Amino acid sequence: MWFAFNRLLNNASSGIYVDGGVRNAIVSNTVDGNSKEGLCLDNGSTANVVASNIVQHNGSRSGEPGWVFGSRQRPVRGREGTRHLRR
């Protein structure tokens, strides 16, 4: 799946949540102000590419597995938002 050039703002849950996804591309999205995770790859998600996203000012979850980016404590933007993720 190719998920690109979207704006996910101020949602009552996660911005982008991938559950067990394989070989997805998440590119050039803006994810800001969501009440849960900004961007989360969970439950065996593998070989996904996350690149050039702005993920900031989102909530978080504690004690749960998964890749979580863009919490209020750790915003992600620009080159830092580029990852080849394998779990």
Secondary structure by P-SEA (a helix, b strand, c coil): cccccccccccccccccccccccccccbbbbcccccccbbbcccccbbbbccccccccccccccccccccccccccccccccccccc
